[in-house]
């Protein structure tokens, strides 16, 4: 076997990413190169090591017995390296970097930041509002909140809130709604990038197969919410998106029928990095806020639907 110092770091990174993510395409996307470049790096690394790390099959790369052991130690080593780099970047331990989707930041988080500051005056939050799934191993993000099925590769995911959807509209539009089928008389405002359709709620409400008349389609859920508040149509919302608007009265949820989407809000973090006390404090605070917000939302929806 050749000496270890002849093995290039870029090749090891390609091997680790392909082994952890399970495909050349996923590794290429993470590393910002082509799948062909990843394949070449893996082949070079195997030649430098003098050992086969993967078998090439019709299903893609499958780690050899030696490859599985090598990948486990390699992933651990890269995790330690990422933690060292992140700790060097973290110049102020009192600053906590949070990665969330812009719609979550704008429609849920910003309304509550004063309460976090009151409870934890020694922690300053830096909010990274992005739809990009940042690499939690190499970035300076301490805590992320994502919406999905919770099965992201290479990520430790912890369920925060199961996502449930329900119609919301302005109080004026809701005035003549008596039974769920009445909602079909209203125009809908739609999020063109949504992960679910009206059929999910229709099925729960006993209206499966129904169709809404679409008035406007937007590419961002926050814009759809604004359109609903402006009385332009009814929308399908979820707890963290419309909770504040419903509890303060600019929107109403006319029916207490909420449908599961199969998705949820999850805390995510790198599995190789230790959680700081500040990160744990932030997560506890978010859970408390979610619980209180759900209590208020449940009461508002129950009160309106029982009018």
C-alpha positions in Angstrom: 0.0 0.0 0.0 1.2 3.5 -0.8 2.0 6.0 2.0 -1.0 7.9 3.3 0.6 11.2 2.4 0.2 10.5 -1.3 -3.6 10.4 -0.9 -5.1 13.8 -1.8 -7.7 15.4 0.4 -10.0 16.2 -2.4 -10.2 12.6 -3.3 -11.0 11.6 0.3 -13.7 14.2 0.4 -15.2 12.8 -2.8 -15.1 9.3 -1.3 -16.7 10.4 2.0 -19.5 12.3 0.3 -20.3 9.5 -2.1 -20.4 7.0 0.7 -22.5 9.1 3.0 -25.0 10.3 0.4 -25.2 7.1 -1.5 -24.8 8.4 -5.0 -22.4 10.2 -7.3 -25.0 12.8 -8.2 -25.7 13.7 -4.6 -22.0 13.9 -3.8 -21.5 16.1 -6.9 -24.2 18.5 -5.8 -22.8 18.8 -2.3 -19.2 19.4 -3.6 -20.2 21.7 -6.4 -18.6 19.5 -9.1 -19.8 17.1 -11.8 -20.6 13.4 -11.1 -17.8 12.5 -13.5 -15.3 14.5 -11.5 -16.4 12.7 -8.3 -16.0 9.3 -10.1 -12.5 10.3 -11.2 -11.6 11.4 -7.7 -12.8 8.1 -6.2 -10.9 6.1 -8.8 -7.7 8.1 -8.1 -8.1 7.6 -4.4 -8.6 3.8 -4.7 -5.4 3.7 -6.8 -3.5 5.7 -4.3 -4.7 3.5 -1.4 -4.2 0.3 -3.4 -7.7 -0.9 -2.2 -11.1 -1.0 -3.7 -13.6 1.1 -1.7 -16.7 0.6 -3.9 -18.1 -2.0 -6.2 -19.6 -0.6 -9.4 -23.1 -2.2 -9.8 -26.2 -1.5 -11.8 -27.6 0.2 -8.7 -24.6 2.5 -8.4 -21.7 2.4 -5.9 -21.8 -0.2 -3.2 -19.1 0.0 -0.5 -16.8 -3.0 -0.2 -16.2 -4.6 3.3 -13.0 -2.6 3.6 -14.8 0.5 2.2 -17.5 0.4 4.9 -14.8 0.4 7.6 -12.8 3.1 5.8 -15.8 5.3 5.3 -16.9 5.1 8.9 -13.5 6.4 10.1 -13.3 8.9 7.2 -16.7 10.4 8.1 -15.7 10.7 11.7 -12.4 12.4 10.7 -14.2 14.9 8.4 -16.7 15.6 11.2 -13.9 16.4 13.6 -12.3 18.6 10.9 -15.6 20.4 10.3 -16.1 21.0 14.0 -12.6 22.5 14.3 -13.2 24.8 11.4 -16.6 25.8 12.7 -15.1 26.5 16.2 -12.5 28.7 14.6 -15.1 30.7 12.7 -17.3 31.1 15.8 -15.6 34.2 17.2 -18.4 35.0 19.6 -19.9 32.1 21.5 -22.9 34.3 22.5 -24.0 34.5 18.8 -26.2 31.6 17.7 -26.7 31.1 13.9 -30.1 29.8 12.9 -31.0 28.6 9.4 -34.7 28.8 8.5 -36.8 29.2 5.4 -37.7 32.9 4.7 -41.4 32.2 5.1 -40.9 30.7 8.6 -38.7 33.6 9.6 -41.1 36.2 8.3 -44.4 34.6 9.4 -43.5 33.0 12.7 -40.0 33.8 14.1 -39.8 37.6 13.8 -43.0 38.1 15.8 -41.5 36.3 18.8 -37.8 37.4 18.9 -38.4 39.9 21.6 -39.6 37.1 23.9 -36.4 35.2 23.2 -34.3 38.2 24.0 -36.2 38.6 27.3 -35.6 35.0 28.3 -32.0 34.8 27.1 -30.5 38.3 27.0 -27.0 36.8 26.8 -27.7 35.1 23.4 -27.8 37.0 20.2 -29.4 35.3 17.2 -28.1 35.6 13.6 -30.9 34.5 11.3 -29.9 33.0 8.0 -33.2 33.0 6.0 -32.7 30.7 3.0 -34.4 27.9 1.1 -31.0 26.4 0.4 -30.3 23.2 2.4 -26.9 24.3 3.8 -24.2 21.8 4.6 -24.5 21.5 8.4 -21.1 19.8 8.6 -19.1 22.7 7.1 -21.2 25.8 7.7 -21.4 27.9 10.9 -25.1 27.1 11.3 -25.8 25.9 14.9 -29.5 25.0 14.5 -31.6 24.6 11.4 -35.4 24.3 11.0 -36.6 22.5 7.9 -40.0 21.3 6.6 -40.1 17.9 5.1 -40.3 14.2 5.9 -37.2 14.3 8.2 -35.2 11.9 6.1 -32.4 14.2 4.9 -29.1 12.3 4.4 -26.2 13.1 6.8 -28.4 15.2 9.1 -29.7 14.7 12.7 -33.4 15.6 12.5 -35.7 16.1 15.5 -39.4 16.5 15.0 -40.7 19.9 16.2 -44.3 20.0 14.8 -46.3 17.8 12.6 -47.6 19.9 9.7 -51.4 20.1 9.3 -53.2 22.1 6.6 -56.5 24.0 6.7 -58.3 26.7 4.7 -58.0 30.3 5.7 -59.5 33.4 4.3 -60.5 36.9 5.2 -63.5 37.3 7.7 -65.6 38.9 4.9 -65.1 35.9 2.6 -65.9 33.5 5.4 -69.2 35.2 6.3 -71.4 32.9 4.1 -69.5 29.6 4.7 -71.7 27.1 6.6 -70.5 23.6 5.6 -67.1 22.5 4.0 -68.6 22.2 0.5 -69.4 26.0 0.6 -65.7 26.6 0.3 -65.9 25.5 -3.4 -67.8 28.7 -4.1 -64.7 30.8 -3.3 -61.7 31.5 -5.5 -58.4 30.0 -4.4 -55.0 31.6 -4.2 -52.3 29.1 -4.7 -48.6 28.5 -3.9 -47.2 27.1 -7.1 -44.3 25.5 -5.3 -46.4 23.8 -2.6 -45.6 20.3 -1.6 -49.3 19.4 -1.4 -52.6 20.1 -3.2 -56.1 20.9 -2.1 -57.0 17.2 -2.6 -55.2 16.5 0.7 -57.7 18.7 2.6 -60.7 17.7 0.4 -60.1 14.0 1.3 -60.1 14.9 5.0 -63.3 17.0 4.6 -65.2 14.3 2.6 -64.9 16.3 -0.6 -62.3 14.1 -2.4 -62.2 14.9 -6.2 -63.5 18.4 -5.9 -61.8 21.3 -7.7 -61.2 24.9 -6.7 -61.4 27.8 -9.0 -57.9 29.4 -9.0 -57.8 33.2 -9.0 -54.0 33.8 -8.6 -50.9 31.6 -8.3 -47.7 32.8 -6.6 -44.2 31.3 -6.2 -43.9 32.0 -2.5 -46.2 31.0 0.4 -45.8 34.3 2.1 -47.3 36.2 -0.9 -50.2 33.8 -0.9 -50.9 34.6 2.7 -50.9 38.3 2.0 -53.3 37.7 -0.9 -55.6 35.8 1.4 -55.4 38.6 4.0 -56.3 41.1 1.3 -59.5 39.2 0.5 -58.3 37.9 -2.9 -59.1 34.2 -2.2 -59.0 31.3 0.2 -55.7 29.5 0.7 -54.4 26.2 2.3 -52.2 27.2 5.2 -50.4 25.5 8.0 -49.8 26.3 11.7 -46.6 28.3 11.5 -47.6 30.2 8.4 -51.0 31.4 9.3 -51.2 31.0 13.1 -50.4 34.7 13.9 -52.8 36.0 11.3 -55.6 33.8 12.6 -55.1 34.5 16.2 -55.0 38.3 15.7 -58.1 38.2 13.4 -56.9 39.2 9.9 -57.7 35.7 8.7 -60.2 33.1 9.9 -60.1 29.3 9.6 -63.8 28.6 8.9 -63.8 24.9 9.5 -62.0 22.9 12.3 -60.8 20.3 9.8 -57.0 19.9 9.6 -55.3 17.4 7.4 -51.9 15.8 7.8 -49.5 16.3 4.9 -47.0 13.7 5.9 -44.4 16.5 6.5 -43.3 18.2 9.6 -41.1 21.0 11.0 -37.8 19.6 12.2 -34.8 20.8 14.1 -31.7 19.8 12.1 -28.1 19.8 13.0 -24.8 18.1 12.1 -24.6 14.7 13.8 -20.9 15.1 14.3 -21.1 18.4 16.2 -21.8 18.8 19.9 -24.9 21.0 20.6 -24.0 24.2 22.6 -25.9 25.3 25.6 -27.2 28.3 23.5 -28.5 25.9 20.8 -30.3 23.8 23.4 -31.8 26.9 25.0 -33.1 28.1 21.6 -34.7 24.8 20.9 -36.4 24.7 24.3 -37.7 28.3 23.7 -39.0 27.4 20.2 -40.9 24.4 21.6 -42.5 26.5 24.3 -43.5 29.1 21.7 -44.9 26.4 19.4 -46.9 24.9 22.2 -48.4 28.3 23.2 -49.1 29.2 19.6 -50.9 26.0 19.0 -53.0 26.5 22.1 -54.1 30.0 20.9 -54.7 28.8 17.4 -56.8 25.8 18.5 -58.9 28.0 20.7 -59.4 30.6 17.9 -60.4 27.9 15.3 -62.7 26.1 17.7 -64.4 29.4 18.7 -65.0 30.5 15.1 -66.2 27.1 13.8 -68.6 26.9 16.8 -70.1 30.3 16.1 
